[in-house]
Amino acid sequence: MRTAEIKRTTRETDIDLAFCLDGSGRSEISSGVGFLDHMLTLFSAHGRFDLRVKCVGDTWVDGHHSVEDIGIALGEAFRNALGDKAGITRYGSAIIPMDEALCFCSLDISGRAFLAYNAQLTNEKVGKFDTCLAEEFFRAFAFNSGITLHLREEYGKNDHHIIEAMFKALAHALKEAVSI
């Protein structure tokens, strides 16, 4: 089984994360940021990854530190779970519809971290989640997992749907790329 555990403690967050690439989509998420919990639960289910996240963060300030630090920890766990990457497909792509939104993800598990992100989000928040934090999460994940990640909104109007389609597209592309 390709698994990893990460414990990350900073002045702003305390994270305990367990990740399994070869899971069944089970998740137990408690980030302190409700919308992120929802997105990580979907990421786990659509990628068929098992994911446990417990984060205590300074959410009384805002969700930034928790969202970014969870992206960092998940990226590290992903990289560690892959090990030497022997035999993986390496590349993955997915186009995911979510109601009126359509989003694209393409990635390369290259060891060269990069993020190309294009989303035209029109609201500052989805619930209590700052929409600008979606890009922060994806950047932290890409740079700490060592993948080249391209995420693009083809079109959409509802920011919840756009962000959700991006998380699902990432999950499906990763599932393809890590397959043996």
Backbone as CSV, one residue per row, in Angstrom:
resi,resn,N_x,N_y,N_z,CA_x,CA_y,CA_z,C_x,C_y,C_z
1,MET,0.843,-1.193,0.000,0.000,0.000,0.000,0.879,1.245,0.000
2,ARG,0.510,2.185,-0.822,1.244,3.450,-0.902,0.574,4.450,0.038
3,THR,1.198,4.639,1.207,0.609,5.468,2.248,1.649,6.437,2.809
4,ALA,1.143,7.462,3.486,2.022,8.406,4.181,1.232,9.089,5.286
5,GLU,1.977,9.478,6.310,1.406,10.288,7.387,2.267,11.514,7.562
6,ILE,1.608,12.645,7.762,2.300,13.919,7.948,1.764,14.578,9.212
7,LYS,2.660,15.025,10.037,2.303,15.866,11.179,3.023,17.188,10.954
8,ARG,2.275,18.252,10.923,2.836,19.575,10.626,2.320,20.552,11.672
9,THR,3.242,21.177,12.383,2.868,22.159,13.395,3.603,23.459,13.113
10,THR,2.830,24.531,13.019,3.387,25.882,12.852,2.775,26.762,13.937
11,ARG,3.089,28.029,13.908,2.470,28.953,14.866,0.970,29.099,14.608
12,GLU,0.538,28.826,13.362,-0.862,29.028,12.993,-1.691,27.750,12.948
13,THR,-1.048,26.599,12.706,-1.813,25.359,12.518,-1.128,24.162,13.167
14,ASP,-1.942,23.179,13.488,-1.467,21.868,13.953,-2.238,20.834,13.138
15,ILE,-1.519,20.127,12.258,-2.150,19.221,11.302,-1.652,17.797,11.509
16,ASP,-2.599,16.863,11.504,-2.316,15.431,11.509,-3.051,14.870,10.295
17,LEU,-2.293,14.333,9.318,-2.866,13.910,8.044,-2.367,12.510,7.700
18,ALA,-3.270,11.643,7.273,-2.920,10.307,6.778,-3.530,10.157,5.395
19,PHE,-2.752,9.585,4.466,-3.149,9.503,3.067,-2.791,8.138,2.509
20,CYS,-3.708,7.563,1.724,-3.460,6.278,1.058,-3.894,6.392,-0.398
21,LEU,-2.938,6.217,-1.302,-3.231,6.270,-2.739,-4.123,5.118,-3.186
22,ASP,-3.997,3.970,-2.540,-4.686,2.758,-2.965,-5.870,2.455,-2.064
23,GLY,-6.663,3.454,-1.817,-7.772,3.313,-0.889,-9.086,3.020,-1.577
24,SER,-10.149,3.331,-0.868,-11.502,3.102,-1.378,-12.318,4.391,-1.388
25,GLY,-11.686,5.509,-1.041,-12.394,6.778,-1.022,-12.936,7.162,0.336
26,ARG,-12.461,6.492,1.376,-12.902,6.830,2.730,-12.217,8.107,3.199
27,SER,-12.952,8.913,3.932,-12.356,10.141,4.447,-12.915,10.480,5.815
28,GLU,-12.081,11.170,6.551,-12.449,11.726,7.857,-11.746,13.072,7.918
29,ILE,-12.507,14.125,7.672,-11.926,15.452,7.487,-12.457,16.414,8.541
30,SER,-11.543,17.085,9.231,-11.904,18.134,10.182,-10.835,19.218,10.089
31,SER,-11.087,20.177,9.199,-10.098,21.230,8.947,-10.397,22.524,9.690
32,GLY,-11.617,22.662,10.188,-12.033,23.932,10.762,-12.573,24.885,9.714
33,VAL,-12.516,24.488,8.435,-13.021,25.283,7.310,-14.025,24.392,6.580
34,GLY,-15.301,24.636,6.808,-16.355,23.750,6.333,-16.318,23.450,4.842
35,PHE,-16.154,24.469,4.012,-16.135,24.246,2.564,-14.935,23.393,2.158
36,LEU,-13.784,23.594,2.808,-12.615,22.768,2.510,-12.877,21.321,2.916
37,ASP,-13.543,21.093,4.037,-13.916,19.726,4.432,-14.716,19.060,3.314
38,HIS,-15.675,19.794,2.774,-16.522,19.296,1.687,-15.664,18.964,0.460
39,MET,-14.744,19.853,0.088,-13.906,19.641,-1.099,-12.959,18.447,-0.901
40,LEU,-12.368,18.317,0.276,-11.447,17.206,0.526,-12.183,15.867,0.587
41,THR,-13.403,15.878,1.088,-14.221,14.665,1.094,-14.490,14.215,-0.338
42,LEU,-14.822,15.159,-1.218,-15.060,14.841,-2.629,-13.774,14.408,-3.323
43,PHE,-12.666,15.088,-3.024,-11.357,14.723,-3.576,-11.041,13.267,-3.244
44,SER,-11.242,12.894,-1.996,-10.987,11.528,-1.537,-11.877,10.531,-2.266
45,ALA,-13.158,10.833,-2.339,-14.108,9.913,-2.967,-13.824,9.748,-4.459
46,HIS,-13.579,10.842,-5.164,-13.396,10.773,-6.614,-12.035,10.212,-7.008
47,GLY,-11.028,10.389,-6.169,-9.717,9.807,-6.447,-9.570,8.394,-5.927
48,ARG,-10.561,7.956,-5.130,-10.491,6.652,-4.452,-9.280,6.607,-3.525
49,PHE,-8.973,7.778,-2.920,-7.896,7.885,-1.947,-8.514,7.855,-0.557
50,ASP,-7.860,7.204,0.388,-8.281,7.321,1.783,-7.551,8.521,2.360
51,LEU,-8.286,9.353,3.071,-7.716,10.603,3.581,-8.289,10.918,4.950
52,ARG,-7.379,11.150,5.875,-7.768,11.621,7.201,-7.030,12.924,7.454
53,VAL,-7.779,13.966,7.798,-7.187,15.277,8.088,-7.794,15.800,9.377
54,LYS,-6.929,16.147,10.308,-7.353,16.867,11.509,-6.468,18.093,11.600
55,CYS,-7.102,19.253,11.564,-6.365,20.516,11.624,-6.997,21.414,12.674
56,VAL,-6.159,21.925,13.548,-6.560,22.976,14.468,-5.780,24.206,14.030
57,GLY,-6.495,25.205,13.551,-5.831,26.385,13.020,-6.452,27.670,13.537
58,ASP,-5.836,28.765,13.178,-6.289,30.083,13.633,-7.422,30.605,12.752
59,THR,-8.495,29.827,12.670,-9.616,30.198,11.808,-10.385,31.409,12.325
60,TRP,-10.115,31.848,13.555,-10.725,33.087,14.029,-10.147,34.283,13.264
61,VAL,-8.956,34.104,12.683,-8.380,35.140,11.820,-9.059,35.035,10.457
62,ASP,-8.888,33.891,9.806,-9.552,33.493,8.569,-9.078,32.084,8.245
63,GLY,-9.460,31.571,7.093,-9.102,30.202,6.749,-7.772,30.036,6.050
64,HIS,-7.073,31.139,5.768,-5.878,31.087,4.926,-4.823,30.086,5.415
65,HIS,-4.394,30.211,6.657,-3.316,29.346,7.144,-3.717,27.877,7.118
66,SER,-4.936,27.575,7.525,-5.380,26.182,7.533,-5.443,25.624,6.116
67,VAL,-6.021,26.375,5.182,-6.164,25.899,3.805,-4.791,25.685,3.170
68,GLU,-3.916,26.666,3.289,-2.590,26.548,2.674,-1.772,25.428,3.327
69,ASP,-1.787,25.356,4.649,-0.990,24.343,5.338,-1.510,22.928,5.089
70,ILE,-2.806,22.764,4.933,-3.342,21.451,4.566,-2.902,21.104,3.151
71,GLY,-2.882,22.080,2.250,-2.355,21.839,0.900,-0.906,21.397,0.937
72,ILE,-0.109,22.039,1.788,1.306,21.663,1.953,1.411,20.225,2.466
73,ALA,0.670,19.925,3.533,0.746,18.591,4.144,0.242,17.510,3.192
74,LEU,-0.842,17.776,2.470,-1.360,16.792,1.527,-0.376,16.581,0.377
75,GLY,0.261,17.655,-0.080,1.279,17.516,-1.125,2.453,16.669,-0.667
76,GLU,2.912,16.911,0.555,4.013,16.103,1.104,3.602,14.644,1.240
77,ALA,2.388,14.412,1.712,1.909,13.034,1.882,1.794,12.338,0.528
78,PHE,1.283,13.047,-0.465,1.174,12.478,-1.811,2.556,12.081,-2.332
79,ARG,3.513,12.997,-2.234,4.886,12.728,-2.703,5.497,11.545,-1.959
80,ASN,5.334,11.495,-0.645,5.896,10.403,0.153,5.226,9.074,-0.166
81,ALA,3.914,9.082,-0.364,3.195,7.839,-0.667,3.623,7.267,-2.016
82,LEU,3.991,8.126,-2.954,4.433,7.659,-4.277,5.792,6.982,-4.236
83,GLY,6.613,7.334,-3.257,7.943,6.740,-3.174,8.766,7.047,-4.407
84,ASP,9.331,6.018,-5.026,10.214,6.236,-6.184,9.441,6.384,-7.499
85,LYS,8.120,6.318,-7.470,7.237,6.508,-8.632,7.372,5.409,-9.684
86,ALA,8.034,4.319,-9.348,8.269,3.243,-10.324,6.954,2.707,-10.879
87,GLY,6.864,2.665,-12.201,5.748,2.040,-12.880,4.465,2.836,-12.990
88,ILE,4.448,4.089,-12.490,3.199,4.855,-12.558,2.969,5.375,-13.982
89,THR,1.730,5.676,-14.290,1.361,6.234,-15.586,1.965,7.621,-15.781
90,ARG,2.100,8.385,-14.729,2.734,9.687,-14.644,1.845,10.845,-15.080
91,TYR,1.135,10.726,-16.173,0.283,11.806,-16.675,-1.179,11.499,-16.403
92,GLY,-1.959,12.549,-16.174,-3.392,12.372,-16.008,-4.129,13.628,-16.407
93,SER,-5.323,13.459,-16.936,-6.171,14.579,-17.335,-7.621,14.230,-17.059
94,ALA,-8.414,15.258,-16.790,-9.848,15.058,-16.588,-10.582,16.348,-16.907
95,ILE,-11.749,16.200,-17.487,-12.681,17.312,-17.699,-13.930,16.951,-16.924
96,ILE,-14.294,17.789,-15.979,-15.396,17.470,-15.070,-16.487,18.538,-15.141
97,PRO,-17.734,18.117,-15.400,-18.860,19.042,-15.329,-19.433,19.067,-13.912
98,MET,-19.872,20.217,-13.495,-20.610,20.353,-12.236,-21.720,21.352,-12.515
99,ASP,-22.875,20.823,-12.830,-24.008,21.645,-13.255,-23.585,22.545,-14.420
100,GLU,-23.624,23.876,-14.262,-23.308,24.793,-15.372,-21.806,24.997,-15.566
101,ALA,-21.004,24.481,-14.666,-19.549,24.692,-14.713,-18.862,23.487,-15.363
102,LEU,-17.779,23.785,-16.067,-16.951,22.745,-16.661,-15.496,23.118,-16.398
103,CYS,-14.748,22.196,-15.798,-13.353,22.472,-15.444,-12.439,21.364,-15.953
104,PHE,-11.213,21.750,-16.230,-10.204,20.890,-16.839,-8.995,20.806,-15.916
105,CYS,-8.432,19.624,-15.805,-7.181,19.417,-15.076,-6.281,18.521,-15.906
106,SER,-5.034,18.906,-16.016,-4.026,18.050,-16.623,-2.784,18.152,-15.759
107,LEU,-2.106,17.020,-15.549,-0.958,17.052,-14.655,0.101,16.046,-15.061
108,ASP,1.291,16.315,-14.551,2.453,15.470,-14.783,3.157,15.292,-13.448
109,ILE,3.299,14.059,-13.012,4.033,13.777,-11.774,5.511,13.730,-12.169
110,SER,6.065,14.912,-12.318,7.369,15.106,-12.956,8.506,15.347,-11.977
111,GLY,8.168,15.782,-10.766,9.201,16.247,-9.849,9.503,17.735,-10.056
112,ARG,8.867,18.341,-11.069,9.036,19.782,-11.334,7.734,20.475,-10.954
113,ALA,7.737,21.146,-9.841,6.525,21.771,-9.322,6.154,23.006,-10.130
114,PHE,4.872,23.065,-10.504,4.370,24.217,-11.251,2.853,24.226,-11.129
115,LEU,2.273,25.415,-11.106,0.822,25.557,-11.143,0.444,26.575,-12.201
116,ALA,-0.416,26.172,-13.122,-1.101,27.086,-14.038,-2.569,27.011,-13.646
117,TYR,-3.114,28.126,-13.191,-4.466,28.166,-12.640,-5.235,29.279,-13.327
118,ASN,-6.392,28.940,-13.870,-7.210,29.945,-14.528,-8.662,29.718,-14.157
119,ALA,-9.164,30.550,-13.260,-10.564,30.508,-12.856,-11.055,31.927,-12.668
120,GLN,-12.219,32.200,-13.185,-12.807,33.533,-13.085,-13.885,33.531,-11.988
121,LEU,-13.450,33.433,-10.749,-14.392,33.412,-9.633,-14.896,34.836,-9.410
122,THR,-16.192,34.975,-9.193,-16.794,36.317,-9.139,-17.232,36.747,-7.748
123,ASN,-17.204,35.832,-6.798,-17.604,36.162,-5.427,-16.402,36.065,-4.502
124,GLU,-16.402,36.870,-3.451,-15.316,36.801,-2.475,-15.384,35.536,-1.638
125,LYS,-16.599,35.025,-1.447,-16.760,33.884,-0.548,-17.752,32.875,-1.101
126,VAL,-17.541,31.619,-0.728,-18.542,30.558,-0.831,-18.782,30.153,0.612
127,GLY,-19.945,30.489,1.134,-20.179,30.322,2.565,-19.197,31.205,3.313
128,LYS,-18.382,30.607,4.188,-17.352,31.357,4.920,-15.970,31.189,4.299
129,PHE,-15.892,30.479,3.169,-14.629,30.182,2.497,-14.272,31.313,1.529
130,ASP,-13.088,31.887,1.704,-12.597,32.901,0.767,-12.220,32.208,-0.538
131,THR,-12.871,32.588,-1.639,-12.657,31.886,-2.903,-11.213,31.976,-3.397
132,CYS,-10.486,33.028,-3.021,-9.082,33.143,-3.426,-8.225,32.030,-2.824
133,LEU,-8.717,31.364,-1.785,-7.949,30.303,-1.138,-7.914,29.012,-1.955
134,ALA,-8.808,28.873,-2.925,-8.753,27.686,-3.791,-7.408,27.652,-4.506
135,GLU,-7.006,28.764,-5.096,-5.715,28.809,-5.781,-4.565,28.580,-4.810
136,GLU,-4.652,29.116,-3.602,-3.608,28.914,-2.592,-3.468,27.427,-2.245
137,PHE,-4.604,26.736,-2.110,-4.562,25.303,-1.815,-3.874,24.547,-2.952
138,PHE,-4.314,24.795,-4.189,-3.756,24.066,-5.333,-2.265,24.351,-5.507
139,ARG,-1.851,25.581,-5.267,-0.426,25.921,-5.370,0.374,25.171,-4.307
140,ALA,-0.103,25.197,-3.065,0.597,24.507,-1.978,0.683,23.014,-2.267
141,PHE,-0.406,22.437,-2.766,-0.398,21.009,-3.094,0.597,20.709,-4.214
142,ALA,0.537,21.469,-5.295,1.406,21.207,-6.452,2.876,21.339,-6.085
143,PHE,3.220,22.398,-5.365,4.630,22.647,-5.073,5.190,21.664,-4.054
144,ASN,4.349,21.145,-3.182,4.845,20.204,-2.181,4.733,18.750,-2.616
145,SER,3.963,18.490,-3.652,3.913,17.133,-4.206,4.907,16.963,-5.344
146,GLY,5.390,18.079,-5.894,6.334,18.011,-7.009,5.671,17.681,-8.329
147,ILE,4.442,18.163,-8.521,3.768,17.899,-9.791,3.606,19.193,-10.585
148,THR,3.518,19.040,-11.880,3.124,20.124,-12.772,1.613,20.021,-12.895
149,LEU,0.911,21.058,-12.473,-0.545,21.021,-12.369,-1.166,22.173,-13.159
150,HIS,-2.048,21.834,-14.069,-2.806,22.821,-14.844,-4.279,22.650,-14.498
151,LEU,-4.891,23.713,-14.010,-6.321,23.726,-13.692,-6.947,24.911,-14.408
152,ARG,-8.075,24.641,-15.088,-8.705,25.721,-15.841,-10.222,25.578,-15.779
153,GLU,-10.870,26.690,-15.514,-12.317,26.771,-15.649,-12.614,27.034,-17.118
154,GLU,-13.330,26.124,-17.748,-13.737,26.355,-19.137,-14.868,27.382,-19.160
155,TYR,-15.852,27.175,-18.285,-16.925,28.137,-18.089,-17.683,27.750,-16.833
156,GLY,-18.471,28.698,-16.342,-19.266,28.468,-15.146,-19.713,29.784,-14.558
157,LYS,-20.712,29.729,-13.698,-21.226,30.938,-13.052,-21.208,30.826,-11.536
158,ASN,-21.433,29.636,-11.019,-21.526,29.425,-9.582,-20.142,29.033,-9.054
159,ASP,-19.568,29.893,-8.203,-18.210,29.642,-7.712,-18.083,28.325,-6.957
160,HIS,-19.121,27.925,-6.215,-19.096,26.633,-5.527,-18.904,25.521,-6.560
161,HIS,-19.664,25.562,-7.636,-19.578,24.532,-8.669,-18.224,24.535,-9.367
162,ILE,-17.681,25.719,-9.623,-16.382,25.822,-10.301,-15.283,25.203,-9.439
163,ILE,-15.225,25.598,-8.182,-14.188,25.068,-7.289,-14.368,23.569,-7.099
164,GLU,-15.602,23.136,-6.928,-15.867,21.699,-6.750,-15.435,20.911,-7.985
165,ALA,-15.729,21.419,-9.168,-15.316,20.731,-10.399,-13.798,20.651,-10.484
166,MET,-13.092,21.676,-9.999,-11.626,21.643,-10.018,-11.085,20.573,-9.063
167,PHE,-11.628,20.491,-7.871,-11.189,19.456,-6.921,-11.466,18.058,-7.481
168,LYS,-12.629,17.860,-8.086,-12.968,16.554,-8.654,-12.077,16.239,-9.850
169,ALA,-11.810,17.242,-10.695,-10.937,17.031,-11.851,-9.531,16.652,-11.390
170,LEU,-9.028,17.336,-10.362,-7.724,16.993,-9.801,-7.711,15.545,-9.317
171,ALA,-8.745,15.144,-8.610,-8.812,13.778,-8.087,-8.787,12.750,-9.214
172,HIS,-9.586,12.972,-10.237,-9.643,12.011,-11.351,-8.329,11.965,-12.121
173,ALA,-7.705,13.125,-12.335,-6.414,13.162,-13.049,-5.330,12.473,-12.224
174,LEU,-5.318,12.697,-10.912,-4.327,12.033,-10.055,-4.533,10.531,-10.037
175,LYS,-5.799,10.101,-9.964,-6.087,8.658,-9.948,-5.510,8.006,-11.203
176,GLU,-5.672,8.664,-12.342,-5.113,8.147,-13.601,-3.577,8.140,-13.564
177,ALA,-2.990,9.241,-13.102,-1.527,9.388,-13.134,-0.808,8.438,-12.190
178,VAL,-1.408,8.071,-11.071,-0.712,7.197,-10.115,-0.962,5.718,-10.394
179,SER,-1.821,5.428,-11.371,-2.082,4.025,-11.676,-0.829,3.358,-12.224
180,ILE,-0.703,2.083,-11.927,0.463,1.306,-12.358,0.209,0.754,-13.747
